[in-house]
């Protein structure tokens, strides 16, 4: 699961590298006023908090009351993934993503939600989903900030 996650993260970073300046700047994450706070939040809070809630609380409790699976993925894992994806609608409501960005990120969120959930399912540990989630978000946002700075520095030189 770690290898699959790493390949997905690299794919995400590679696709950002091919973006135009206008597309890159339209991504609201990594705007320069609060980059240090954003990076601290992404690297220290988001992964652990979301995994404690979606995998630990939701999936963990659903596993106690729901039995069964589809292609070895437990119903609890699938339902927790649905909740994970629905929770990211707040990015639309708070202006962190527009509808086009949200839809383009939807397949990745579904896949990552299933990977995180399945990792929890097979290990019975939150540490692996927390590590995967933190690396995914942390590397993506860090690289986005670096790319934006590079574009702006090249533009002003």
N, C-alpha and C positions, 0 to 999 in steps of 0.2 A: 504494500500500500504506500509505503514511503517513496518507493521508486516511481510509481505511477503519479503520485502527487508532485514529485520533483519534476517529472516530464511536463506535467500540466503547468507548473509554475514557470518553467523555462519557455514554454509556448506562449504564455501570457506576456512574459518579458520581451520575447522576440516580436510579438505583434505590436507592442508599444513602440518598439524601436523603428518600425516601419510607418508610424503615424506621421501625418503632416503636423506642422506647428499649430495650425488652427484647431485640428481635431484634438491634439494633445492639450492645448490650453483650455478647451471646452470641458475637460475633465476637472471637476471642481476640487478634487483631492490634491493636496500638495500646493495650495496657494501659499505664497511666501510669508504671509504675516505670522502664521502660527506653526511653521514646520517643525520646530522642536517639540512643541506640545503634541502635534499630530503624530510624530514618530514615537514619542514616549507612549502615547495612548495605544497606537497600533501594535507596538512591540511588547508592551507590558500588560495591557488590559483586555483588548478585544478578544484574542484567542481564548485565554482562560475564562473570561466571563461568558462568552457565547457557548463554549463547550460545557462549562458547568451547567448552564441552563438547558441547552438543546440536547446534549448527550446525557449528562448526569441526571438532570431532573426529568425532562420530558421522556427521552428514550428509556432511561433507567426505570421509571415508573410504568411506562407502557409495557416494557418487557415482563413485568410482574403480572399484568392482567391480560395481555394478548399473546396468543401462541400462533405459530405458523409462519411461513415464509414463502417468498417467490424467488426462485433461482438462488436459494441459500441466503437471501437478504430478508431478515425478519420484518414482519409488519411494523413493529415498533421503530425500526430503522427508517423505513419508508415514510411513516407518519412524522417522525422527528425531522426528516429532510423537508417535508412539505411545510412544517412550521418554520423551519430555518429559512426557506425561500420566502414565505409570506412575511416574515419579520423584516426582510430586506426591502419591503415596500416602503418602509419609513424613509429610505433614501430618496424616493420620489417626493414624498410629502414635505421633507425638509430641504429640498432643492439640491441635494448632493448628486443627483443624477436626473437627467431628463428621461422621458419615456423610451426614446431610441437607445440610450445608453443602458437603461434597465433591461430592455428586451435583449440587447446584445450580450449582456452579462448573465442572463437567465440560464442558458445551458451550462455555463461554467459553475454557477451556484448550485444547480441541481447535481451535477457530477461531483463537485466538492462536498456537498452535503451528504451524498451517498458514501463517498470515500471516508469522510469523517465518522459517519454513523457506523459503517461496516467495520472500520478500524476499532471503534469502541465495542462493537458487537463481538468481534473475534478475540479481543484482548481483555475485555472486562476492565479496562483501565482508561482513565481520562488523559493520561500523560501523552499518549501518542496522538490523539486528535488535537490536543492543545499545541503540541509541537508542530504538527502539520499546518494547522490553522494559523499559528503565529508566523511561521515561515512564509506561508502563502501571502498573507496580508502584508506582513512586514517587508518582505522583499519587493513585492509589487509596488507598494506606496513609496518605499525608499527609492526604487529605480525611477518611478514616475517623477519624483522631486528632482532627482539628478538630471533626467532628460529635460525637464522644463528649465532648469537652471542653465544647462548646456545650450539649449535653443536660445534663451534670452541673452546669455553672454555672447554667443556667436552673432546674434542679431545686432547687439550694441557695439560690437568691435569693428 
